[in-house]
Amino acid sequence: MIREDIRNVAIIAHVDHGKTTLVDEMLKQSGTFRENQQTAERMMDSNDLERERGITILAKNTAIHYKGVKINIIDTPGHADFSGEVERVLKMADGVLLLIDAFEGPMPQTRFVLRKALELDLPVQVVINKIDRPDARLDEVVTETLDLLIDLNADAKQLDTPFLFTSARRGTASAEQNEAGEDMRALFDAIIKYVPPPDVDMDGSAQALISTIDYNDYIGRIGIGRVERGTLSAGMTAVRCTYGTDFVSPAVRLSGLFTFDGLKRIPAESVKAGDIAAICGMEEISIGDTVCDPLNPEPIDFVKISEPTVSMTFSVNDSPFAGREGPYVTSRHLRARLFREIQTDVSLRVHETESPDRFLVYARGELHLSILIETMRRQGYEFQVGRPVVLIKEIDGEQSEPIERVVVDVPSNYVGAVIDKLGRRRGILQSMSGENRIRLIFLVPTRGLFGYRSEFLTDTHGEGVMSSVFERYEPMKGDIPHRLTGVLVAFETGEATTYGLYGAQERGSILISPGDAVYEGMIIGVNPRPGDMAVNVCRKKHVTNTRNSSAAEDSMKLVSVRPLSLEENLEFIEDDELLEVTPKNLRCRKRILSHEQRMKQSSKKKQ
């Protein structure tokens, strides 16, 4: 049976090409809200971190109604590190809207998400967004998009899909390149015309594939997915099974069913094949599970999620300041939190080590890891992390490492600096185009990008734009220099003073301020020369009958300090260093805190 009353569509794009803003306008113009109702910008970005960083991290579901048709919309992340979210939610869709910036054109993540959509044989409706940009280049972007479709072996039907031209900010869409349009009706009409309605078996036994997990303090775990066959009813008994295994759970009663309407979840007595629904009542439900009729437990094949490319060690905080700033500090707390994360993030892997205090976490990239770290510290966890490490594979007898496709847009006068820096990091220039603003495409080892983003912003005076996505594994490219400078290390535990920092800043750049608590082995600055230097930032000026310490300190001028962000700290640390993460502070430190022990180890290595 073909359900003409419903369309399931996913919106996919590169980061910052306007997906969430477009969904805002679709919700507003479909009559979801009252005319005088106050709404926030980027309504689908409900997570605090999403709002702060201006990126979508988790895929979200919503629905609108247009001409008697319910359009289920899945808003997906645009950053490559969260592409696992995109891969799994595409199983809920019957077609995709591929959003492309009218100036930037197809970017690395555009290629990745489009490839995944074509592998699932989904129809692709191309939407050129931000056509109101003064630097929009519509003809070139249309050509580049067609070239990308051909390059990814799209079939004739997918190539024949007409392009739409939108301005999500203004809320307009048009089927004609030279017409701006007045509202979003052209987009709604295109979805109904070009996204096929679900072709489903309504009379078979119930079957629903879970693609997303949500959690509610009152209801517990909630499985969100698409009903593939039959009908699910609230109160019916059902089982869970997983494709590729013989596992079938005991039968349980479904305590509730919900469908999506605007930003709300609406309780439903039943959901039919083709619907996207939230299912409650199964405590152990996981992504990739199939909810079935107990009389016919038949699992559905789930999409294969791409493998992680980097790893990081998470360990219990053992610094002298451990337990001062967060309630969750033990290995039991850390283990439970990490294993809870993998239940909702299928791209993440957590492995236990020989030590009960250390865990290996595998992820898609630095941002993927930093979002996890930031989320945990906001929840009250204290822990330590090591430097990110790429995952090496043996392919055809050779040690191989992950390679990323890097696209760089910079003003022409900064091109030389970018080529020079990425060349040193074993990057290979693939193409260069443009006049005033140049687009460079490189293939760079993943480990070559560690620590480069902050350098890139400095080299391009903040005007450059860089993005990357995993391309493939290739044989190891040789040594890549990471940090060419040493660090200034605190010599003793105490409180940093103006007098102590004034003497230390003559030896390098300082990362802390007067009054900050420090401990022996904590990194307090950058030494411009190779090698580490121990400094005493806690020393005070001796007070005598003729000297006043406060007057002397008032005359000392300290260089202003800008604390490093979480990502900058992760890029900064070396293999013999750790980052201490607490709800209130981020502190870089040496693995071996004692100055004497570090000196002994250093002398042994030289011998």
C-alpha positions in Angstrom: 0.0 0.0 0.0 1.2 3.5 -0.9 0.5 6.1 1.8 -0.1 9.3 0.0 -0.9 11.1 3.3 2.7 11.1 4.5 6.3 12.0 3.4 9.5 11.3 5.4 12.4 13.5 4.4 15.8 14.1 5.9 17.6 17.5 5.5 21.4 16.9 5.0 24.2 19.4 4.4 27.6 20.6 5.3 28.0 22.5 8.6 26.6 26.1 8.6 24.7 25.8 5.2 21.4 26.7 6.9 19.6 23.4 7.6 18.2 24.4 11.1 17.2 27.9 9.9 15.4 26.3 6.9 13.4 24.0 9.3 12.5 27.1 11.4 10.9 28.7 8.4 9.1 25.5 7.3 7.6 25.3 10.8 6.5 28.9 10.8 5.0 28.9 7.3 3.2 25.6 7.7 1.0 27.1 10.4 2.6 25.2 13.3 2.5 28.3 15.5 0.0 31.0 16.1 0.6 34.3 14.3 1.5 36.1 17.5 3.4 33.3 19.1 7.0 34.0 20.2 9.6 31.6 18.8 13.3 31.3 19.2 15.9 31.1 16.4 17.2 27.7 15.6 14.2 26.0 17.4 15.5 22.5 16.7 18.8 23.2 18.5 17.5 22.4 22.0 20.8 21.4 23.5 22.8 24.1 25.4 26.0 23.3 23.5 24.2 23.4 20.2 23.0 26.9 20.9 26.4 28.1 22.2 28.4 26.8 19.3 25.8 27.4 16.6 26.0 23.8 15.3 23.6 20.8 15.3 25.0 17.8 17.3 22.0 15.5 17.6 19.5 14.6 14.9 16.0 15.9 15.7 12.5 14.9 14.4 9.6 17.3 13.7 6.6 17.3 11.4 4.4 19.8 9.5 1.1 19.6 7.6 0.7 20.9 4.0 -2.3 20.3 1.7 -3.5 17.4 3.8 -0.1 15.7 3.8 2.0 15.2 6.9 5.7 15.8 6.2 8.0 14.2 8.8 11.3 16.2 8.8 14.6 15.0 10.2 17.1 17.8 10.9 20.6 16.3 10.9 24.1 17.5 12.0 26.4 19.0 9.4 29.8 18.5 11.1 31.8 15.5 9.9 32.4 14.3 13.5 28.7 13.7 14.0 28.1 12.0 10.6 27.1 8.8 12.5 23.9 10.6 13.4 23.2 11.2 9.7 24.0 7.6 8.7 21.5 6.0 11.0 18.6 8.5 10.7 18.6 8.1 6.9 16.9 4.7 7.5 13.8 6.7 8.5 13.6 8.7 5.3 12.2 8.1 1.9 14.1 11.0 0.4 16.5 13.8 1.3 16.9 17.5 0.8 20.5 18.2 0.1 21.2 21.8 1.2 24.2 23.6 -0.5 25.5 27.1 0.3 25.1 29.4 -2.8 28.7 30.7 -2.3 30.6 27.8 -0.8 29.2 25.1 -3.0 29.7 21.4 -2.2 32.0 20.9 0.7 33.6 17.7 2.3 30.6 16.8 4.4 28.2 17.4 1.4 30.1 14.7 -0.5 29.9 12.3 2.6 26.2 12.6 3.3 25.3 12.6 -0.4 27.2 9.3 -0.9 25.3 7.8 2.0 22.0 8.9 0.6 22.9 7.5 -2.8 24.0 4.1 -1.3 20.5 3.8 0.2 19.0 4.7 -3.2 17.1 7.7 -1.8 15.8 10.4 -4.2 17.8 13.6 -3.7 16.2 17.1 -4.0 19.0 19.7 -4.3 18.3 23.0 -2.5 20.7 25.9 -3.2 20.4 28.0 0.0 21.5 31.6 0.9 20.8 32.9 -2.7 20.5 36.4 -1.1 24.3 36.4 -0.3 26.0 39.3 -2.3 28.8 36.8 -3.3 26.4 34.0 -4.4 27.6 32.2 -7.5 24.6 30.2 -8.5 25.7 29.0 -12.0 29.0 27.6 -10.7 27.4 25.9 -7.7 24.8 24.2 -9.8 27.6 22.9 -12.1 29.7 21.8 -9.1 26.7 19.9 -7.6 26.0 18.1 -10.9 29.7 17.2 -11.2 29.5 15.8 -7.6 26.4 13.7 -8.4 28.1 12.3 -11.5 31.3 11.6 -9.5 29.3 9.6 -7.0 27.6 7.6 -9.7 24.1 8.9 -9.3 21.6 7.3 -11.6 19.6 9.2 -14.4 16.6 9.7 -12.2 18.6 11.3 -9.4 20.4 13.5 -11.9 17.1 14.6 -13.4 15.8 16.1 -10.1 15.2 19.8 -10.5 17.1 22.3 -8.3 15.4 24.6 -5.8 16.7 28.1 -4.8 16.0 29.3 -1.3 16.8 31.9 1.3 16.2 30.3 4.6 16.8 33.6 6.4 14.1 35.4 4.4 11.8 32.4 4.2 11.6 32.2 0.4 11.9 29.4 -2.1 11.7 29.3 -5.9 12.0 26.7 -8.7 13.6 29.3 -10.9 17.2 30.5 -10.5 16.5 34.1 -11.3 13.3 34.4 -9.2 13.5 34.9 -5.4 10.0 33.6 -4.5 7.7 35.0 -1.9 7.4 32.1 0.6 8.2 28.4 1.1 5.4 26.9 -1.0 7.7 25.9 -3.8 9.7 23.8 -1.4 6.6 22.2 0.1 5.3 21.4 -3.4 8.6 19.9 -4.4 8.8 17.6 -1.3 5.3 16.3 -2.1 6.1 15.8 -5.8 9.6 14.4 -5.7 9.9 12.6 -2.3 8.1 9.3 -2.8 5.3 8.3 -0.3 6.1 5.2 1.8 5.2 2.0 0.0 4.4 -0.3 3.0 2.8 -3.6 4.1 -0.1 -2.5 6.3 -1.4 -6.0 7.0 1.8 -7.8 8.0 3.0 -8.4 11.6 4.3 -5.2 13.4 7.9 -4.2 12.8 9.7 -0.9 13.7 13.4 -0.1 13.3 14.9 2.1 16.1 17.3 4.8 14.8 17.5 7.2 17.8 17.3 6.9 21.5 15.9 9.6 23.9 15.6 9.6 27.6 13.0 11.0 30.0 13.3 11.0 33.8 9.6 9.8 34.2 9.3 7.5 31.2 12.9 6.1 30.9 14.4 5.2 27.6 12.4 6.1 24.5 13.1 4.5 21.1 12.5 6.7 18.0 12.2 5.0 14.6 10.0 4.2 11.6 7.3 1.6 11.5 8.2 -0.6 8.6 5.3 -3.0 8.6 1.9 -3.5 10.2 0.6 -1.5 13.2 1.9 -0.9 16.7 -0.7 -0.1 19.4 -0.3 1.3 22.8 -0.6 -1.4 25.4 0.3 -4.3 23.0 3.1 -6.7 23.9 6.2 -6.6 21.8 9.8 -8.0 21.7 13.2 -6.6 20.7 15.5 -8.4 18.2 18.8 -7.4 16.5 19.9 -8.1 13.0 22.7 -10.6 12.7 22.1 -12.2 16.1 19.7 -14.7 17.6 18.8 -12.3 20.4 15.1 -11.9 21.1 14.1 -10.1 24.3 11.2 -11.2 26.6 7.9 -9.8 25.6 6.9 -6.5 27.3 3.9 -4.2 27.1 4.4 -0.9 25.3 3.4 1.8 27.8 3.0 4.6 25.2 3.3 5.7 21.6 4.0 9.2 20.4 4.0 10.9 17.0 5.6 14.2 16.1 3.7 17.4 15.3 5.7 20.6 15.2 7.9 20.7 18.3 5.6 18.5 20.3 5.1 14.8 20.8 1.5 13.8 20.5 0.3 10.6 22.3 -1.1 8.1 19.8 -3.3 5.0 20.3 -1.6 3.3 17.3 1.0 4.0 14.6 1.0 2.5 11.2 3.6 1.4 8.7 5.3 4.5 7.3 4.9 6.6 10.4 7.9 7.9 12.5 7.1 7.3 16.2 8.5 7.4 19.7 8.0 4.0 21.5 8.0 3.8 25.3 8.1 0.8 27.7 11.2 -1.1 26.7 13.9 -0.3 29.3 16.9 -1.8 27.4 15.9 -0.6 23.9 19.0 0.4 21.8 19.8 1.9 18.4 19.5 -0.7 15.6 16.9 -2.9 17.5 13.8 -3.9 15.8 10.5 -3.8 17.8 8.4 -6.8 16.6 5.2 -8.8 17.2 6.1 -11.6 19.6 4.6 -14.1 17.2 7.0 -13.1 14.3 10.3 -11.6 15.7 11.9 -10.7 12.4 14.8 -8.1 12.7 15.5 -5.4 10.0 19.0 -4.9 8.6 20.6 -1.7 10.1 23.0 0.6 8.3 26.6 -0.1 8.9 28.1 2.9 10.8 31.5 4.1 9.7 34.4 3.2 12.0 36.0 5.7 14.4 39.4 7.2 13.4 40.8 8.6 16.7 41.1 7.5 20.3 41.6 9.1 23.6 42.4 7.9 27.1 39.9 8.9 29.8 41.2 8.3 33.4 40.3 9.1 37.0 41.6 12.4 38.1 44.6 11.8 40.4 45.9 15.3 40.6 46.5 17.0 44.0 43.2 18.9 43.5 41.1 15.9 42.7 37.6 15.9 44.3 37.5 19.6 45.0 35.2 20.8 42.2 33.0 17.9 41.0 30.8 15.3 42.8 31.6 12.4 40.3 35.2 11.5 40.6 35.5 7.7 41.0 36.2 5.1 38.3 32.7 3.7 38.9 31.2 7.0 38.0 33.4 7.4 35.0 32.8 3.9 33.7 29.0 4.2 34.1 28.9 7.6 32.3 31.0 6.5 29.3 29.0 3.2 28.8 25.8 5.2 29.0 27.0 7.4 26.2 27.5 4.6 23.7 23.8 3.6 24.1 22.8 6.8 22.3 25.9 7.5 20.1 26.6 4.6 17.7 29.8 6.3 16.4 31.5 6.0 19.8 33.3 3.0 21.2 34.5 2.5 24.8 37.0 -0.2 25.7 38.2 -1.1 29.2 42.0 -1.4 29.9 44.1 -3.4 32.3 43.8 -0.6 34.7 40.3 -0.1 36.2 40.9 3.7 36.3 41.5 4.1 32.6 39.2 3.7 29.6 39.9 4.0 25.8 37.3 6.0 23.9 37.2 5.8 20.1 35.5 8.6 18.1 35.2 10.3 14.7 37.3 13.3 15.5 38.5 15.9 18.0 35.2 17.7 18.0 33.3 14.5 18.7 35.5 13.9 21.7 35.5 17.5 22.9 31.6 17.6 22.9 31.6 14.5 25.0 34.1 16.0 27.4 32.3 19.3 27.7 28.9 17.5 28.3 30.5 15.4 31.1 32.1 18.3 32.9 28.8 20.2 32.8 27.2 17.2 34.4 29.7 17.4 37.3 32.3 14.8 36.3 36.0 15.2 37.1 38.5 13.2 35.0 41.7 13.4 33.0 42.2 12.9 29.2 45.3 12.2 27.1 46.3 13.5 23.7 44.1 12.3 20.8 45.7 9.4 18.9 44.8 8.3 15.4 43.8 4.6 14.8 46.4 2.7 12.7 45.2 -0.2 10.6 47.3 -2.9 8.8 46.1 -3.1 5.2 47.8 -5.5 2.8 50.7 -5.9 5.2 51.3 -2.1 5.5 50.7 0.2 8.5 48.0 2.6 7.3 46.5 5.8 8.8 43.3 7.8 8.2 43.5 10.5 5.5 41.1 13.5 5.5 39.9 15.6 2.6 40.5 19.2 3.7 38.8 22.1 1.9 40.3 25.6 2.7 38.8 28.9 1.5 41.3 31.8 2.1 42.1 35.2 0.7 44.8 35.0 -1.9 47.5 36.7 0.2 47.4 33.8 2.8 47.6 30.9 0.3 51.4 30.6 0.7 51.3 30.2 4.5 48.5 27.5 4.3 50.3 25.5 1.6 53.6 25.7 3.6 52.1 24.6 6.9 50.0 21.7 5.5 52.9 20.6 3.3 55.0 20.2 6.5 52.2 18.1 7.9 52.4 15.7 5.0 49.4 17.3 3.2 49.1 16.8 -0.6 47.5 19.6 -2.6 44.8 18.2 -4.9 43.4 21.4 -6.6 43.4 25.2 -6.4 40.7 27.5 -7.8 39.4 31.0 -7.5 40.8 34.5 -7.9 40.5 36.9 -4.9 39.4 34.1 -2.6 41.2 30.8 -3.2 39.8 27.3 -2.6 42.4 24.7 -1.8 41.7 21.0 -1.6 44.2 18.8 0.3 44.5 15.2 1.4 46.1 15.4 4.9 46.8 12.6 7.5 44.3 13.0 10.4 47.2 13.3 12.9 48.6 16.2 10.7 45.5 18.2 11.6 45.9 17.9 15.4 46.9 21.4 16.6 46.6 23.0 13.2 43.2 24.8 13.5 44.4 27.5 15.9 47.6 28.0 13.7 45.3 28.3 10.7 43.2 31.0 12.2 46.4 32.9 13.2 48.0 32.5 9.7 44.8 33.7 7.9 44.0 36.5 10.5 40.7 34.9 11.2 39.5 35.2 7.5 40.1 31.5 6.5 37.5 28.8 6.5 38.6 25.1 6.8 36.6 21.9 6.9 37.5 18.3 6.6 36.0 14.8 6.3 37.5 11.3 6.5 38.5 10.1 3.0 40.3 6.7 3.3 43.2 4.8 4.8 46.6 5.1 3.2 50.2 3.9 4.1 51.8 5.9 6.9 53.2 9.2 5.7 56.2 9.6 8.1 56.9 11.8 11.1 54.8 15.0 11.6 56.0 17.6 14.0 53.4 18.5 16.7 54.5 21.1 19.2 57.9 22.7 18.6 58.0 24.5 21.9 58.4 23.4 25.5 56.3 24.4 28.5 56.7 26.2 31.8 55.9 23.9 34.7 55.0 24.9 38.3 57.7 23.9 40.7 55.6 23.8 43.9 52.0 23.7 45.1 50.4 26.9 46.2 48.7 30.1 44.9 50.2 32.0 41.9 51.4 35.5 42.9 51.9 38.6 40.8 55.5 38.6 41.9 56.1 35.0 40.8 54.3 35.4 37.5 56.2 38.6 36.7 59.4 36.7 36.9 58.0 33.7 34.9 56.6 35.8 32.0 60.2 36.8 31.1 60.8 33.1 30.3 57.7 32.5 28.1 53.9 33.1 27.7 51.8 32.6 30.8 48.5 30.7 30.8 47.3 31.5 34.4 46.5 34.6 36.4 47.5 35.8 39.9 45.4 34.0 42.6 45.0 30.8 40.6 45.8 27.6 42.6 48.6 25.6 41.1 50.3 22.3 42.0 53.8 20.8 41.3 53.8 19.5 37.7 51.0 21.7 36.4 51.7 23.5 33.1 51.4 27.3 33.7 52.9 28.6 30.4 54.6 28.1 27.1 58.4 28.1 26.7 59.3 29.6 23.3 62.3 27.2 23.1 62.3 23.4 23.0 62.4 21.7 26.4 60.5 22.2 29.6 61.4 24.7 32.4 60.3 24.5 36.0 59.4 27.9 37.5 58.2 29.0 40.9 55.1 31.1 40.4 54.1 31.0 44.1 57.1 32.9 45.5 56.5 36.2 47.3 58.6 39.3 47.8 60.1 39.3 51.3 58.7 42.0 53.5 61.2 44.0 55.7 61.0 47.2 57.7 61.9 49.2 54.6 60.0 47.2 51.9 56.3 46.9 51.3 55.4 43.9 49.2 52.0 45.2 48.0 53.5 48.5 46.7 56.1 46.5 44.8 53.6 44.2 43.3 51.3 47.0 42.2 54.0 48.4 40.0 54.5 45.1 38.2 52.8 44.8 34.8 51.6 41.4 33.7 50.7 40.5 30.1 47.0 39.8 29.9 46.1 36.1 29.8 43.5 34.4 27.5 42.6 31.0 28.9 42.8 28.2 26.3 39.5 26.6 25.2 38.9 22.9 25.6 39.8 22.3 21.9 42.9 24.4 22.2 44.0 22.4 25.3 43.5 19.1 23.5 45.6 20.4 20.6 48.3 21.7 22.9 49.1 18.7 25.1 51.9 16.2 24.2 52.1 12.5 24.8 53.7 13.0 28.3 51.0 15.4 29.4 47.4 15.2 30.5 44.4 17.5 30.6 42.6 17.7 33.9 38.9 18.4 33.4 36.6 19.6 36.2 33.3 21.4 36.2 35.1 24.7 37.0 38.6 24.4 35.4 40.8 22.9 32.7 44.4 22.3 33.7 47.2 20.9 31.6 49.7 18.9 33.6 52.6 16.5 33.3 51.9 12.8 33.6 54.8 12.7 36.2 54.2 15.5 38.6 57.4 15.4 40.5 60.2 17.5 39.1 62.9 15.1 40.4 61.3 12.1 38.8 60.9 13.8 35.5 64.6 14.7 35.6 65.6 11.1 36.4 63.4 9.8 33.6 64.9 12.3 31.1 68.5 11.4 32.1 67.7 7.7 31.6 66.3 8.4 28.0 69.5 10.3 27.2 71.6 7.3 28.4 
